Amino acid sequence: MKQLEIEFKTLLTETDYHYFCNFYHLNEPDFHTQTNVYFDTPTQDLRQKHCGLRIRQYADRGEITLKTPQEIGLLETTDSLTLTETQRLIEQKVLPTTGAVAQELARLEIEISQLTILTSLTTKRAEFVIAEGLLALDESWYNQEHDYELELEVADAQIGKQAFEHYLHTHAITYRPAENKIVRATKAK
């Protein structure tokens, strides 16, 4: 499956995070946990191409996603995995050699056999649709780090940017630049 991802994000303080939990009346059942395991070659070939590759494990399934830069946003190429497949791939530190992600890696001239685990990050996420787009409220743990983040996924970059800025202003949230999770987790390693 291929999908264009256009999102805006900000790091949150713990106080801001709890404000949104209260504002949206979020409780434990509204959250799910996901663990991202990030891959690259020893010479960081994907990073040099501004790409990111992860296996994401949920409680009941998984997926492998390759993110590649586009003129606007990122193209997400994703293959679904069963929970058993996900656990086996992570345990064996390997990636599938077939599927849409493998095809895209071949197009990028990335040898699957050279890919290795860089790091991982676990997120507790609440995700739901609001007027501005798809909102994700995240609490993440990685390499002794712990942070909070708000992401807004939109269909149109220009309209979405204005909506995001207005949303932050409406909620009196100071914008704090948030690098992609793979970058934060890798830097903290």
C-alpha positions as semicolon CSV with decimal commas, in nm:
position;residue;x (nm);y (nm);z (nm)
1;M;0,000;0,000;0,000
2;K;0,126;0,348;-0,088
3;Q;0,003;0,667;0,075
4;L;0,122;1,027;0,083
5;E;0,182;1,150;0,438
6;I;0,163;1,522;0,505
7;E;0,190;1,599;0,874
8;F;0,275;1,879;1,109
9;K;0,404;1,814;1,458
10;T;0,526;1,973;1,775
11;L;0,687;1,843;2,089
12;L;0,471;1,899;2,394
13;T;0,555;1,957;2,756
14;E;0,411;1,704;2,999
15;T;0,163;1,972;3,110
16;D;0,051;2,031;2,749
17;Y;0,014;1,656;2,695
18;H;-0,213;1,621;3,000
19;Y;-0,408;1,929;2,890
20;F;-0,497;1,753;2,562
21;C;-0,579;1,427;2,742
22;N;-0,824;1,623;2,960
23;F;-0,954;1,839;2,673
24;Y;-1,044;1,532;2,465
25;H;-1,147;1,324;2,770
26;L;-0,891;1,055;2,685
27;N;-0,858;0,751;2,911
28;E;-0,644;0,438;2,890
29;P;-0,881;0,255;2,648
30;D;-0,834;0,543;2,400
31;F;-0,462;0,466;2,369
32;H;-0,274;0,184;2,203
33;T;0,093;0,095;2,226
34;Q;0,316;0,049;1,925
35;T;0,686;-0,023;1,902
36;N;0,887;0,099;1,604
37;V;1,207;-0,086;1,519
38;Y;1,418;0,121;1,280
39;F;1,655;-0,017;1,015
40;D;1,937;0,117;0,798
41;T;2,262;-0,007;0,649
42;P;2,588;0,028;0,846
43;T;2,679;0,318;0,612
44;Q;2,334;0,479;0,663
45;D;2,233;0,458;0,297
46;L;1,867;0,520;0,378
47;R;1,943;0,825;0,593
48;Q;2,159;0,968;0,315
49;K;1,856;0,939;0,084
50;H;1,638;1,103;0,356
51;C;1,438;0,781;0,389
52;G;1,321;0,593;0,696
53;L;1,243;0,224;0,737
54;R;1,064;0,065;1,030
55;I;0,879;-0,240;1,145
56;R;0,591;-0,132;1,366
57;Q;0,453;-0,387;1,613
58;Y;0,104;-0,349;1,756
59;A;-0,054;-0,582;2,012
60;D;-0,215;-0,800;1,743
61;R;-0,028;-0,735;1,416
62;G;0,256;-0,549;1,252
63;E;0,364;-0,365;0,940
64;I;0,679;-0,263;0,763
65;T;0,691;0,091;0,626
66;L;0,943;0,273;0,409
67;K;0,910;0,652;0,402
68;T;1,060;0,830;0,100
69;P;1,067;1,207;0,049
70;Q;0,840;1,367;-0,209
71;E;0,811;1,724;-0,330
72;I;0,549;1,767;-0,057
73;G;0,535;1,518;0,230
74;L;0,656;1,160;0,245
75;L;0,546;0,860;0,043
76;E;0,472;0,572;0,280
77;T;0,507;0,227;0,127
78;T;0,363;-0,030;0,369
79;D;0,325;-0,408;0,382
80;S;0,103;-0,567;0,647
81;L;0,244;-0,840;0,871
82;T;0,094;-1,087;1,113
83;L;0,204;-1,062;1,474
84;T;0,404;-1,384;1,436
85;E;0,581;-1,253;1,124
86;T;0,655;-0,923;1,298
87;Q;0,804;-1,092;1,604
88;R;1,012;-1,330;1,391
89;L;1,154;-1,049;1,174
90;I;1,250;-0,839;1,476
91;E;1,397;-1,135;1,664
92;Q;1,600;-1,246;1,360
93;K;1,684;-0,884;1,267
94;V;1,583;-0,938;0,905
95;L;1,338;-0,788;0,659
96;P;1,107;-0,947;0,399
97;T;1,259;-0,991;0,055
98;T;0,920;-0,968;-0,118
99;G;0,641;-0,713;-0,115
100;A;0,600;-0,345;-0,197
101;V;0,867;-0,233;0,052
102;A;1,125;-0,477;-0,089
103;Q;1,046;-0,352;-0,441
104;E;1,090;0,010;-0,334
105;L;1,420;-0,071;-0,158
106;A;1,542;-0,236;-0,480
107;R;1,442;0,077;-0,675
108;L;1,650;0,281;-0,428
109;E;1,938;0,034;-0,476
110;I;1,938;-0,067;-0,109
111;E;2,049;-0,424;-0,040
112;I;1,801;-0,581;0,203
113;S;2,071;-0,813;0,334
114;Q;2,272;-0,506;0,444
115;L;1,992;-0,362;0,658
116;T;2,030;-0,392;1,032
117;I;1,844;-0,266;1,339
118;L;1,944;0,085;1,446
119;T;1,724;0,141;1,746
120;S;1,365;0,118;1,866
121;L;1,103;0,349;2,012
122;T;0,778;0,266;2,194
123;T;0,481;0,499;2,175
124;K;0,153;0,515;2,361
125;R;-0,081;0,682;2,109
126;A;-0,433;0,818;2,093
127;E;-0,541;0,891;1,737
128;F;-0,869;1,040;1,616
129;V;-1,017;1,272;1,355
130;I;-1,078;1,638;1,433
131;A;-1,193;1,916;1,198
132;E;-0,833;1,996;1,096
133;G;-0,730;1,636;1,013
134;L;-0,609;1,321;1,188
135;L;-0,470;1,408;1,531
136;A;-0,222;1,184;1,714
137;L;-0,123;1,242;2,074
138;D;0,196;1,050;2,156
139;E;0,401;0,964;2,463
140;S;0,726;0,794;2,358
141;W;1,018;0,615;2,524
142;Y;1,354;0,548;2,358
143;N;1,711;0,504;2,482
144;Q;1,645;0,650;2,831
145;E;1,452;0,940;2,672
146;H;1,086;1,019;2,723
147;D;0,888;1,279;2,528
148;Y;0,543;1,396;2,427
149;E;0,432;1,494;2,080
150;L;0,127;1,611;1,890
151;E;0,093;1,527;1,519
152;L;-0,167;1,650;1,274
153;E;-0,194;1,459;0,946
154;V;-0,363;1,654;0,667
155;A;-0,454;1,616;0,299
156;D;-0,325;1,955;0,182
157;A;0,009;2,101;0,297
158;Q;-0,077;2,471;0,265
159;I;-0,422;2,450;0,424
160;G;-0,289;2,203;0,682
161;K;-0,005;2,432;0,789
162;Q;-0,249;2,717;0,852
163;A;-0,488;2,485;1,036
164;F;-0,203;2,348;1,251
165;E;-0,080;2,695;1,344
166;H;-0,435;2,807;1,424
167;Y;-0,493;2,490;1,629
168;L;-0,180;2,553;1,840
169;H;-0,274;2,918;1,887
170;T;-0,631;2,827;1,989
171;H;-0,496;2,591;2,256
172;A;-0,215;2,832;2,364
173;I;0,053;2,574;2,279
174;T;0,403;2,696;2,200
175;Y;0,540;2,535;1,885
176;R;0,848;2,326;1,963
177;P;1,007;2,168;1,653
178;A;0,990;1,789;1,655
179;E;1,233;1,587;1,450
180;N;1,100;1,258;1,311
181;K;1,090;0,979;1,569
182;I;1,363;0,783;1,386
183;V;1,595;1,088;1,410
184;R;1,521;1,145;1,779
185;A;1,568;0,778;1,865
186;T;1,890;0,749;1,665
187;K;2,039;1,067;1,813
188;A;1,960;0,948;2,165
189;K;2,136;0,616;2,108
